[in-house]
Amino acid sequence: MYKNGLIIINQNCNITSKAENLLQKIFKQGNTGMIVSLNPSELINVFEKQDHVIVAGGDGTIFSILQLIFDKRIPIAHFPIGTGNGLYNSIIKNKEFNLDSIYNNLNIAIQNDKKVSIDTMTIKFLNSGNILRSFLFISCGIFSNIDLKSEWLRFLGELRFTIGGIIELTKYFLNCNKFNAELEYSDEEGNYIKVEGMFVFFLASNLSHTSKSSITSPYSRHDDGFIYLSYLTEPTSTFTLLQILLGLEDGSYINKLNYVKTKWFRLSPETGIYDIDGEKIDSSPIDVSINPSSMDVLI
């Protein structure tokens, strides 16, 4: 049984009064602290005596916390109040998505030490030497634009991604949304592959879902030790991109582009932005490798 926990709430998410009441209920049940902040300078020293962390927010919130606690190996419980909630939808499958169920499942996990270990990706930025950890995905191109440039529509929930997709398809038709890059990876058999050209779509997945309605890597398993790459280069068409975006709902989009699994890759884009677990990061050459079973999630 976990005894010393910490609840971290991202106030930028659309937290409802019911969600707030349930989090307060957890707070009052035992030795659980509560922090409403995402300022790293405020959080960096608060994890020393914690045996679990409850993160109330989206995947980007978990990403921020993971950077602070990765080496401490503190289990994370997700109280999903973001718009994507890819971690929750990848791990807690086929369960009713309502606040009461989430609250009950969370209590059971804390009381009974129920957890799974999932793989993560280590991202080394080759120019700066900085290192980040990712538990969900790394993207560049149309997928990252749909996510990051629809932030202003967050109040619409998952509908923001549909609207963002329409906007990005229009931009592609107008000859935008492409980035020149070099991709290197080793395939499942250990063969070295190098792809150069104008990329339209790039996604490196660690888990199966990026949201409830987006199955971005249907073959991913949380502890299979592989990164799944989905990528598409020119020439292509607006119609093919439309098929890809529509196919995200059931994972069938992988039939319209390259979908391979690897344990390592290197991407060197000339332009664009990275979307890493829902957070915007300036693009530069990166070297990415898999860390098997390196993050604990309470379920």
C-alpha positions as CSV (number, residue, x, y, z in Angstrom):
1,M,0.0,0.0,0.0
2,Y,1.3,3.5,-0.9
3,K,1.2,5.9,2.0
4,N,3.1,9.1,1.0
5,G,1.7,10.6,-2.2
6,L,1.6,13.9,-3.9
7,I,-1.2,15.3,-6.1
8,I,-0.1,17.7,-8.8
9,I,-2.9,19.6,-10.6
10,N,-2.4,21.4,-13.9
11,Q,-4.8,24.4,-13.6
12,N,-4.5,25.1,-17.4
13,C,-6.6,22.0,-18.0
14,N,-10.4,22.3,-18.0
15,I,-10.9,20.8,-14.5
16,T,-14.5,20.4,-13.5
17,S,-15.9,21.0,-10.0
18,K,-16.5,17.2,-9.8
19,A,-12.9,16.4,-10.6
20,E,-11.7,18.9,-8.1
21,N,-14.0,17.4,-5.4
22,L,-12.7,13.9,-6.1
23,L,-9.1,15.1,-5.9
24,Q,-9.9,16.8,-2.6
25,K,-11.4,13.5,-1.4
26,I,-8.1,11.6,-2.2
27,F,-6.2,14.4,-0.4
28,K,-8.3,14.1,2.7
29,Q,-8.0,10.3,2.9
30,G,-4.4,9.9,3.9
31,N,-0.9,11.3,3.8
32,T,-1.3,12.9,0.4
33,G,0.0,16.4,-0.3
34,M,-1.4,18.6,-3.0
35,I,0.3,21.1,-5.3
36,V,-1.3,23.3,-7.9
37,S,1.7,24.3,-10.0
38,L,3.8,23.3,-12.9
39,N,6.8,25.5,-12.2
40,P,9.9,23.2,-12.2
41,S,11.7,25.5,-9.8
42,E,8.8,24.9,-7.3
43,L,8.6,21.2,-7.9
44,I,12.2,20.0,-8.2
45,N,12.6,19.3,-4.4
46,V,9.2,18.0,-3.5
47,F,9.5,14.4,-4.5
48,E,12.1,13.2,-2.0
49,K,9.8,11.4,0.4
50,Q,7.0,10.5,-2.0
51,D,6.2,6.9,-2.9
52,H,3.7,7.8,-5.7
53,V,2.5,10.9,-7.6
54,I,-1.0,11.5,-8.9
55,V,-0.9,13.8,-11.9
56,A,-4.2,15.6,-12.7
57,G,-3.8,16.9,-16.2
58,G,-3.0,15.7,-19.7
59,D,-0.1,13.9,-21.3
60,G,2.0,17.1,-21.4
61,T,1.6,17.4,-17.7
62,I,2.9,13.9,-17.1
63,F,5.8,14.7,-19.5
64,S,6.8,17.7,-17.4
65,I,6.7,15.6,-14.2
66,L,8.6,12.7,-15.7
67,Q,11.6,14.9,-16.5
68,L,11.9,15.6,-12.7
69,I,11.3,12.1,-11.3
70,F,12.6,9.7,-14.0
71,D,15.8,8.7,-12.1
72,K,13.8,8.4,-8.8
73,R,11.5,5.7,-10.3
74,I,8.4,7.1,-8.5
75,P,5.1,5.5,-9.8
76,I,2.8,7.9,-11.5
77,A,-1.0,7.7,-11.4
78,H,-2.9,9.6,-14.1
79,F,-6.0,11.4,-13.3
80,P,-6.9,12.3,-16.9
81,I,-8.4,15.7,-17.4
82,G,-6.5,16.7,-20.6
83,T,-7.9,16.5,-24.1
84,G,-5.7,13.6,-25.3
85,N,-4.9,11.4,-22.3
86,G,-2.9,9.0,-24.4
87,L,-1.3,7.3,-21.5
88,Y,-4.6,6.5,-19.8
89,N,-6.2,5.3,-23.0
90,S,-3.2,3.1,-23.9
91,I,-2.9,1.4,-20.5
92,I,-6.5,1.5,-19.0
93,K,-8.2,-0.1,-22.0
94,N,-11.9,-1.0,-22.4
95,K,-12.8,0.7,-19.1
96,E,-15.6,3.3,-18.7
97,F,-14.1,6.8,-19.0
98,N,-15.9,8.7,-16.3
99,L,-14.6,10.4,-13.2
100,D,-16.2,8.0,-10.7
101,S,-14.6,5.0,-12.4
102,I,-11.2,6.8,-12.6
103,Y,-11.4,7.7,-8.9
104,N,-12.4,4.1,-7.9
105,N,-9.6,2.5,-10.0
106,L,-7.1,5.0,-8.6
107,N,-8.0,4.1,-5.0
108,I,-7.7,0.4,-5.7
109,A,-4.3,0.9,-7.4
110,I,-3.0,2.9,-4.4
111,Q,-4.4,0.5,-1.8
112,N,-3.1,-2.7,-3.6
113,D,0.2,-1.6,-5.1
114,K,-1.2,-2.2,-8.6
115,K,1.2,-1.0,-11.3
116,V,2.7,-1.8,-14.6
117,S,6.1,-0.9,-16.0
118,I,6.2,0.8,-19.4
119,D,9.0,1.6,-21.8
120,T,10.2,5.1,-22.3
121,M,12.3,6.8,-25.0
122,T,15.5,8.7,-24.2
123,I,15.8,11.7,-26.6
124,K,19.3,13.2,-26.9
125,F,19.5,16.6,-28.7
126,L,22.7,16.3,-30.6
127,N,23.4,20.1,-30.9
128,S,22.9,20.9,-27.2
129,G,23.5,17.6,-25.5
130,N,20.2,18.0,-23.6
131,I,18.3,14.9,-22.8
132,L,14.5,14.4,-22.4
133,R,12.4,11.4,-21.6
134,S,9.3,10.5,-23.6
135,F,6.6,7.9,-22.6
136,L,4.2,8.4,-25.5
137,F,5.3,9.9,-28.8
138,I,7.6,12.2,-30.8
139,S,6.2,13.8,-33.9
140,C,7.1,16.4,-36.6
141,G,5.0,17.5,-39.6
142,I,1.3,17.4,-40.0
143,F,0.6,15.4,-36.9
144,S,2.5,17.7,-34.5
145,N,0.9,20.7,-36.2
146,I,-2.6,19.3,-35.6
147,D,-1.9,18.8,-31.9
148,L,0.1,22.0,-31.1
149,K,-1.7,24.5,-33.3
150,S,-5.1,23.5,-32.0
151,E,-4.3,24.4,-28.4
152,W,-6.5,27.4,-28.7
153,L,-9.4,25.0,-29.3
154,R,-8.8,23.0,-26.1
155,F,-12.2,23.9,-24.7
156,L,-13.7,21.8,-27.5
157,G,-12.1,18.6,-26.1
158,E,-11.1,16.0,-28.8
159,L,-13.1,17.9,-31.4
160,R,-10.1,20.3,-31.6
161,F,-8.1,17.5,-33.4
162,T,-10.7,17.2,-36.1
163,I,-10.8,20.9,-36.7
164,G,-7.0,21.0,-36.6
165,G,-6.8,18.3,-39.2
166,I,-9.0,20.2,-41.6
167,I,-6.8,23.3,-41.2
168,E,-3.6,21.4,-41.7
169,L,-5.0,19.6,-44.8
170,T,-5.8,23.0,-46.3
171,K,-2.3,24.2,-45.6
172,Y,-0.8,21.1,-47.3
173,F,-3.0,21.8,-50.3
174,L,-1.4,25.2,-50.3
175,N,2.1,23.6,-50.3
176,C,2.8,24.0,-46.6
177,N,3.4,21.5,-43.8
178,K,6.5,19.8,-45.3
179,F,10.0,19.6,-43.8
180,N,13.2,18.4,-45.3
181,A,14.9,15.9,-43.1
182,E,17.2,12.8,-42.8
183,L,15.9,9.8,-40.9
184,E,18.1,6.9,-39.8
185,Y,17.1,3.8,-38.0
186,S,17.8,0.1,-37.6
187,D,14.9,-2.2,-38.5
188,E,13.7,-5.2,-36.6
189,E,16.3,-7.4,-38.3
190,G,19.1,-5.0,-37.5
191,N,19.5,-3.5,-41.0
192,Y,20.5,0.1,-41.2
193,I,18.0,2.3,-43.1
194,K,18.5,5.9,-44.2
195,V,15.7,8.0,-45.7
196,E,16.3,11.6,-47.0
197,G,13.8,13.9,-48.5
198,M,10.7,16.1,-47.9
199,F,8.7,14.6,-45.1
200,V,5.0,15.2,-44.6
201,F,4.3,12.9,-41.6
202,F,6.6,11.6,-38.9
203,L,5.5,9.9,-35.7
204,A,7.5,7.8,-33.3
205,S,5.1,5.9,-31.0
206,N,5.8,4.3,-27.7
207,L,2.2,3.4,-26.8
208,S,-0.9,2.6,-28.8
209,H,-3.1,5.6,-28.3
210,T,-2.5,9.4,-28.3
211,S,-6.2,10.0,-27.4
212,K,-9.3,7.9,-27.0
213,S,-10.2,8.3,-30.7
214,S,-6.6,8.1,-32.1
215,I,-4.9,4.7,-32.4
216,T,-1.6,5.9,-33.6
217,S,0.3,2.6,-33.2
218,P,-2.0,-0.4,-33.1
219,Y,0.9,-2.9,-32.7
220,S,2.5,-1.1,-29.8
221,R,2.6,-2.7,-26.4
222,H,3.6,-0.9,-23.2
223,D,6.5,-3.1,-22.5
224,D,7.5,-4.7,-25.8
225,G,10.9,-2.9,-26.1
226,F,10.2,-1.2,-29.4
227,I,9.6,2.2,-30.9
228,Y,7.2,2.2,-33.8
229,L,7.9,4.7,-36.6
230,S,5.2,6.0,-39.0
231,Y,6.5,8.3,-41.7
232,L,5.6,9.6,-45.2
233,T,7.7,11.5,-47.7
234,E,6.9,13.3,-50.9
235,P,5.4,12.7,-53.4
236,T,2.0,12.2,-51.9
237,S,-1.5,13.8,-52.2
238,T,-4.0,15.6,-50.2
239,F,-6.4,12.6,-50.6
240,T,-3.8,10.3,-49.2
241,L,-3.3,12.6,-46.2
242,L,-7.0,12.7,-45.7
243,Q,-7.1,8.8,-45.6
244,I,-4.3,8.9,-43.1
245,L,-6.1,11.3,-40.8
246,L,-9.3,9.4,-41.0
247,G,-7.5,6.1,-40.4
248,L,-6.1,7.3,-37.1
249,E,-9.4,6.5,-35.5
250,D,-8.9,2.7,-35.9
251,G,-5.2,2.5,-36.6
252,S,-5.7,1.6,-40.3
253,Y,-3.7,4.7,-41.4
254,I,-0.5,2.6,-41.1
255,N,-1.5,0.9,-44.4
256,K,-1.0,4.3,-46.2
257,L,2.6,5.0,-45.1
258,N,5.8,3.4,-43.7
259,Y,5.2,1.7,-40.4
260,V,8.2,0.0,-38.9
261,K,9.6,-0.9,-35.5
262,T,13.0,-0.2,-34.1
263,K,14.9,0.3,-30.9
264,W,16.8,3.4,-32.1
265,F,16.5,6.2,-34.6
266,R,18.0,9.5,-35.5
267,L,16.1,12.4,-37.1
268,S,17.6,15.6,-38.5
269,P,15.0,18.0,-39.7
270,E,15.9,21.4,-41.3
271,T,12.7,23.1,-40.1
272,G,9.5,22.4,-38.2
273,I,8.6,21.8,-34.5
274,Y,8.6,18.7,-32.4
275,D,5.5,17.6,-30.5
276,I,6.8,15.4,-27.6
277,D,4.1,13.9,-25.5
278,G,1.9,16.9,-26.2
279,E,4.6,19.5,-25.5
280,K,6.1,21.9,-28.1
281,I,9.9,21.6,-28.5
282,D,12.1,23.4,-31.1
283,S,13.3,21.0,-33.7
284,S,16.9,20.0,-34.1
285,P,18.8,16.7,-34.7
286,I,17.9,14.1,-32.2
287,D,19.1,10.6,-31.3
288,V,16.4,8.4,-29.7
289,S,16.6,5.0,-28.0
290,I,14.2,2.8,-26.1
291,N,14.4,2.2,-22.3
292,P,12.6,-1.0,-21.5
293,S,10.3,-1.0,-18.5
294,S,11.6,2.2,-17.1
295,M,8.5,4.0,-15.9
296,D,6.0,2.7,-13.4
297,V,2.3,3.5,-13.8
298,L,-0.4,2.8,-11.2
299,I,-3.5,1.2,-12.8
